[in-house]
Amino acid sequence: METEGGMTVHVAPVTCRQACSTLICFIILACVIFPSGCSDDPTTPRAKSDVVLVWGNCGDGQCDVPGFNSGFVKVTGGNNHSLGLKSDGTIVAWGDNGGGQCDVPDLNEDFVAIAAGGDCVPSPPCGNPSHSLGLKSDGTIVAWGNNGYGQCDVPSPNADFVAVAAMGYYSLGLRADSTIVAWGANQHGQCDVPAPNADFVAVAAGVFHALGLKSDGTIVAWGSNQYGQCDVPSPNADFVAVAGGRSHSLGLKSDGTIAAWGLNADDGRIEVPAPNADFVAIVAGEAHSLGLKSDSTIVGWGWNYLGQCNPPAPNTGFVAIGAGSHHSLAIR
């Protein structure tokens, strides 16, 4: 009982059950008014932030992103497995694990870049095990999976790396001093970086050839050149990114156009669809290519037997792309 202004007011005690009921009512009301903030449904707008979408060859679970699909910043793929880098520095791996390529070593933290190798010939199903790479924030590289050619044996000193790449059965690392280190299978000279090994700012791996982007915007390519995949078309200038497939290569120019060269076969893997403009990122699988446009749409071309060139609808809102041998990945 309380006295206020000469009046006697009787205050009934609030029981725990009454308080909980009131709180539940408020929660229900809030969820009705603001549904996206109260749901754990992964289809809600908030839950779908930075999700990975995968399409194409899905026979070994490489399209089935495990756990809560959110918070990804980078994606890539090997033969039949996929890798995703999260914003908290952890790596998620899924799909075929025949060579241990999905067993991310401890400690799974502080990663800033990822790459995946493998070689699927001539087409799925692919029985060859792959390998995976993770670059740490301290400049070291962690490698795991198939090591039949030493592709997981990072050369000493394992330090000062700023980028990684892999395909086939070899690996590439770009150092802070702008040199490239290569290790693993070298039957076509894909690990023999041409002199002068200097002034590189990006690296890419095809199955049997490799590419390096120089600070002056030129591309250097080495290894197998059976189909002209190392013959950078003229003018070799103004490139800002590179990518390699099994027997073809891609270069992104500063004006947003893509140059493609090497094997074209009958699937048009080096025929960039019109309009060849406004691209901001490129990746290549064994026989297909993807380009991300500035309007956040994806363009795919090349071998499309399993639909790896067909991005899922709606084709919008994409922020990053990746490619495996015969599957494609993107973050939206």
N, C-alpha and C positions, 0 to 999 in steps of 0.2 A: 504494500500500500504506500502511495506517495501523496504528498500534499503540494498543490501547485495553485497559486493565485486564490487561496482560500477555498479551493475545491479539493475534495478527496477523490483520488483516482485509484482504482483498483487495477493493478497490473498483473495479469496472469502469467505465470512462468511458461517459457517456451520449451517444450520437450525436445529431445534429440530427434525424435521421429518427425515432429512438426518442422524442425529446421531442415532436415534432410529432404522432406517433401517439397518445401519451398525452394531449396536449391535445385532439385531435380526439375521443378517447373521452369525455373529460370534457364537451365541448360537446354531443356526442350524448346523453349521459346527462342533462345539464341540460335539453335540449330535450324529452326524453321526460317528465321530471318536471314541467317548467314550460313547456309548449308555447306559451302566449300571449306569453312573453317572448323567443322565439327565431324567430318567424315574421314575414315581410314580407307575408303574405297579408292583404289589406285586409278580409277577413271575420273576422279574429280580434278579440276584444274590445278589446285595447289599440289596434290599428290603426284601429278604427272610432270613435275618440274624436272627437266634434264633426264628424260627417260631414253632408253636404248630401244631402237626398233631394228629387227634383223629380218632379211628376206633372201630368197634364193635357195641354195642347197641347205636343207635343214635335217638331213637324215640321221645325224648323230647328236642332236640336241643343241647344235650351235646357234639356233634361233631362240632357245628357251632361256631367257635371262633369269638367273636365280635370285631369290630373296625379293626385297622391296626394290623395285626398279625406279630408282631416283638418285639424283646427285652425281650423275656421270659427267665427265668433262672431255674424255677421249675414248675412242674405240678403234679396234683393229681385229683382224682375224688371220688364222693360219689355214691349214687344210680343212679340218673339220672342227675347229675350236675357235672361240672368240674371247677377246680380252676387253675389259672396260676399266678405265681409270676413274676413280671417284674424287670428288673435291677434297675429301679428307686425306688423300694420299694413299689410299688402299687400292689394290687391284682385285677385280672379280674375274674369274675365268670359268668358262663353261663349254660343254660339248665333248667331243672325243678326248679321252685322256689316256690313250694307249701307250704314250711315251712319257706320261707324267707332266705333259705340257700345261695342265690345268692346276697342278699342285704348287701354288705360289709359296715360295719358301718363307719361313719366319726370318726376320720380322716383316710382316706385311704392313709397312707404313713408310711415309716420306717419299713415295714415288712421284715423279713428275712427268714421265713419258713411258710409252709402251711400244713393243713391236712383236710380231709373230712370224715365224718361218714355216716352211713346209712346201711340198711339191706334189700336186695331184695330177697324174697323167694317166690316160688322156682326159678322163672325165670321171665324175663321181660314179660309184662310191670310191673314196680315196682310202687306201689302206696304209699309207705311209705316215709314220708319226711325225709330229711337228715339235717345234721348240718355241719358247717365249723369252722375251727380254723385258726388264724393267729398269728404268734409269732413276736413281735416287737423287734427292736434293743435294747430297754431298758430292755428286759427280761420279759415283761408282755405279757399275752395271751389275745387276743380278740376272743370271740366266738359268733356265731349267727346262726339262723335257728331253727330247731326243738329242743325244750327244755323239752320234755315230761318226761324225766328221770333226769333232772338237768345236762345234758351233756354240757350245755353252762355256767354253774355256776362255774367258775374257783375258786377253794378254796383260801382262804386268808392264807398267803400273796401272792398276785399275783405279784410275783417278782422273779428275778434270774432264769428264765427258759431259757434253751438253745436248746430245741427240743420239738416237739409236734407230737402226733399221734392220730388217731381216726378211728374207724370203728364201725359198729353197733350203739348202743346208749350210748356210753361212750367215754371218752377222757383221754389221757395220756399226762403228761408233765414231762420232764426231767429237773431237776434243776442243777445249776452250782456246787452244792456240791455232785453231782452224785447220788442223790436220785430221786425216781420216785413218782409222785403224780398222782392219778387216781380218776375220778369222773364220775357220771352218773349211768346207769343201772349196777346192780351188781348181777343179779340172778344166775350167774355161778361163782361168785368169781373173775371176771375179773378185779375188782378194788382192790383186796386184794393182794398187792405186798408182796411177801414172804420176811421174814427176812433172812439174814440182808439186809435191803434196803439201799445198799451202793455200791459204785464202778461201777455204771452203766455209760455207754458211749453212748448208743443208745436205742431207744424204738420202738416197733411196735405193732399194734393192729390188731387182728383178730376180727371176729364178736362177739364171746363169750370167747375168750382167748387173752392173752397178752404175749408179749415177751420183755425181756430186755437183752441187750448185756453188759457183764461186761468188765472191763479194762483188765482182764487176758485172754480175748478171748473166754470165756465160755458164754453160753446162759441159761437164766432162763426163764421158761414159766409157766404160771398159768391161772386158769379159767377152762372152759370146756375142758375135756380130753376124750370125748366120742369116738373119733377116733384116739387117740394117738397123737393129735396135740401138746401136751405139753411134749411128751417124746422125748427129743433131742437125736438123735442117737449118738452112741459112734464112735470115740472119740469126746467128747464135748470140743473142743479146737480149737484154731487158727481161730475163726470166726471174721469177720470184719463188717458184716452187717446182719440185720434180716428183715423178712417180714412175715405178717400173712394174711391168707385168712379166709373164713368162717370156714373151718374145716381142714385146712392144714397150714403148716409153712415152711419157707425157711430160710436157713442160708448160707451166702457167706463166703467162706474160704479165707485165705490169699494167697493161691496158685491159686486162680481164679476158683475153683470148687464150685458147689452149692450142699448143702445137703437139701433134702426135706423129710418131714414126715407128717403123719396124714392120712386123708381120701384120697383114690386114686380113688374111685368109678370106673366107666368104661371109664373115660375120660383121665386118665393118668396125673392128675394134679401134682403128685409128681414124675413123671418120666421125669427127665431132659434129653432133647435130646442130643445124642452124636454129637460131642465131648463135654463132660462136662469139659470145660477148657476156660481160658481167659475171664472170666466174671468179670465185675467191678461194677455192680449194679444190684439189684433185687427189684421187687415189686410183689404184689399179689392182685388179685381181689377176688371175692367170690369163684370162682371155676377155675380160670386160673392164670397163672404165666408168668412173663416176666423177661428176663435177658438181660442186655446190655453188649456187648463184647468190648474188648479193641480195636477192629478194627472198632468200631462205628456201628456195626450191632446189630439188636435185634432178640432174639429168644423167641418165645412164645409157650406155651404148656398148656394142660388142656382142660376145657370145651370151645368149639369153635363154639357153635351154631350160634352165630351172627358175627363170624369172628374176635373176639377180640384177637385171637392169631396170626392173619395175618398182620404183619406190612406192611404199604404201600410201594410200589416200588418208587424209588430204595431204597433197604434196606441198606443204608449207610449214613454216616454223622451224625448219631444221637449222642447227648451229654447228654441226660437225659431221664428218663422214669417215667411213673406214671400209676396208675390203678384205675378205678372205679369198681363198683360191676360187671358190664358186659361190660365195655368199657375200652379201653387202650389209653394212651396218650404218646407222646414223643416230644422232642425238637430237631430240626435239623437246 
